[in-house]
Amino acid sequence: MLVCPSCGAENRQGARFCDACGAALADPAQAREVRKVVTVLFCDVTGSTALGERIDPESLRRVMARYFETAKAIVERHGGTVEKFIGDAVMAVFGVPAVHEDDALRAVRAAHELRTGLGELNEELERGYGTRLELRMGVNTGEVVTGTEERLATGDAVNVAARLEQAAEPGEVLLGEETHRLVRDAVDAEPIEPLAAKGKAERLQAYRLVSVLAAAPERRQDVPMVGRARQRKLLEDAFAAAEAERSCHLFTILGTAGVGKSRLVDEFLRGLAGATVVRGRCLSYGEGISYWPVTEVVKQLVPDENESAALAPILGEGAAESPDEIAWAFRKLLESRAAERPLVVVFDDMHWGEPAFLDLVEHVADLSRGAPILLLCIARPELLDQRATWGGGKLNATNVLLEPLAPEEADELLEALTDGIAGDLRERILEAAGGNPLFVEEMVAMAAEEGGEITVPPTIQALLAARLDQLEPAERGVLERGAVEGLVFHRGAVAALTPEEQVDGRLVTLVRKDLVRPEQAVLAGDDAYRFRHLLIRDTAYEALPKAARAELHERFALWLEEHGAALVELDEILGYHLEQAYRYRTELGPLDERAEALGARAAERLLRGGERAEARSDDVAAERLLGRAAELLPENAPGRRQALASRAHAVSELGRFAEAAELREQAVAAAEATGDEALLARLTLIRIEAEIQSDPDATMVDALAATQGALATLERLGDEHGAVWALRLIGCFQAWLGRSGDAERTWLSGLERAAHANPRAHDEILGWLLWETWWGPESAEDGLLRCEEYIRQMGVSGSRRFEGIAYDLGGVLKAYLGRVDEGRADMATGRGILRDLGDVIWWAGAAMLEGELEFAAGDPQRAYDALTEGQEALAAHAETGYLATTVGMRSQAALLLGREDEALELADEAERLAQRDDFEPRSRITLVRARVLARRGDFERADELLAEGTRMVEGTDYVFLYIDLHRARAEVHRLAGRTDDEREALEKMIAAAEQKGHLLAVEEARARLAEL
């Protein structure tokens, strides 16, 4: 027996095409294992043992045969397949051989019918034997392996269905959790206490089926329709033409599931006036469904008392029995009603329409005259597989294809569906949904249920799996092999992975079926394609058995090694595919030498990729790649020690200090065990830098001394990479201690050695030299030139992180020069780069630069808002270095806004966070306190604080702090009535501001002097 993979019908042996639907039939010898989500129904008879004691075995056999026959008929009527009878139990699978999008609902409907379908048999048993049969059932949905010779389905989903059946009471149907999620809008079910099931570590959540609802659930209509204005205008014009010309128009809206066909129709109908609207829907399965939508329409057009007479010719109960006569009778009915007022006939799910029904619709469209009728058909593109000429050649026909929403439209829909959603989650949903409105809605709902996690909602998985199951095996194979490469795949790769197939024609077919679309190739000289949705790619990929995935990932890596040499991220891509091949073999086990070699090759590539990411300061990528490499390497592998150390550094840079400490301890233990002195010295640098960022008790002086000690060790060992790193860090500590001149000399020394020894340190030194343009004595104009030069050279030697910092610093310097709007634009660009990189610490730390820009612009509220946002992000990561400065600047912003109590509270908080010798936040909050006290009339204490602030600032070369110092002194003297002292402070403020080129500060001070 051959089973059609498209419709599930059984065919005669030797048939090449399905007798039911005409689809090509696969040779059974070519059957292959696949993974798919199916629904399993277990049904068992209760009371059969007692019955066996009361009746003859031959009678019992006949009774059970009747039961099995009834069960098989019901299951198959709903599209399921009976796998086997086990004693008194029946096991049926819905989704084999072909998946349907409503397999779970079919299974539940079958269970419901089974529960009530033994009525006639039970009446006979009651009369003859005084007993009845009762069923208990379990229905469960999950992933299984199919296509094996032994069984229809193998997997835990089968076991769970059996456990649910065993736990059910007589007459009860229990639904598994995944089944309930798929059918919950179409059934009435109630949760029961979680079940303890044999062989399951956790209890099973189950639901007791009460009833199946007759009506299909409606999609939500409370969200405004997005886009589709052009298609709606076409629809309105078609109706207007039919009405004006008193003619029939066939209008077909084509589109994939969930793209918004029904919503467009509903919006059109809602705005329609003066017309009769009737609807019919084609059914996906069932008996006598050919004219089901016609019957629905007739029932709406004919009064109840005349319904039977009107339906008789259509149902073959009167004189008319041929399809032509039925079509004639239906057309005449529509014309008679349209003669009274315009008629809109909506036929939904036309892709499921039987040939006789499709002929009927075309008959009405071709022959109807003198009556305004709009035949509005809704279908998926599969309709054209059945009827390629649908609507073609007709002057009164329009076919409209609904494409997915444009990115901005999908974003608008997402905004309408939520009260606000995090940026990264928003991007993941939009990318996965690919502009499909239903997918957006379902993924928003799933994210809400799963606490922000993005997984494929079961409803969408069922839709896509059913769609892919309709493909021919060769088309399916091409799609699956493309999925191995990823969302975007190359023709050459697919051809290499499917050498037995001609892939070009298959790819054209997949484009026509709207599953993939042409894409610009990453590899020169090849064609590329992109899956229409990430979810289509995932569904195709997940259908592959793990053994096949492992084999295909390895083969793709071999192909890419030969063809992808020009790829910048070749190591990362190869590492991923080799890693996948290794992990799938690990899951299937046991590992052989070939699998172990795969793991080693994957680790090598991932290490290279991680080192390259580390060199470009992409700590997000470095942490991920190095962590995966470390997991693949043996405990004693040298590469693993370095991977742990580098990962600890990346994690620390990302602000996850506790996790970084754990990784550091692992790396230290490995380095000590092997006597790796150089690695221990590097780990010291990682520890020192992390402590300065996260431990208020640490001091800059101690950190500087410890770093100089590590430098001596690294230079003795000839570790130039580590030595350059130490020089960069020494320069930072010197700068943070207020010695910018010493820092610059140290950095320049390291820069000469860094180009080849440590590219990351080279870029970081250049970046820190840019920071000096803000706080050091260099003029704003010269500093801005340096920032702009760095940005120009970024593509050659700079890191994206410090490109962002260069924009931010340039923004501050432009504000100093009076170019505030330009500065704000640069600030937005720079912080946007840092945000996109996932550099939370650096993005949040750059809030201090935005605050400084707004201080210069005279907008303390904008400064306060930016600093508040930065403070919250830094505090969430337990960072204290940048945080102390940010809180200190926020204290200053609160003061400028006149909120003195808050300014003092923030000053106290900054003091708690700052290291003892971190003069920048400490001097700033000292000046804030002095100004508050002066405003409150305590001039003696204000003067003491001014003197204290002066001692802190005058030992440094931070020019912008001198400007703030003299500004504070001028205010205190003004409030105390000391005009000469105020004038002196303002003149010193002008001198410092002119040295820095801070033109706005110069204007501010001169304006005050003019008032004096």
Disulfide bonds with the S-S distance in Angstrom:
none
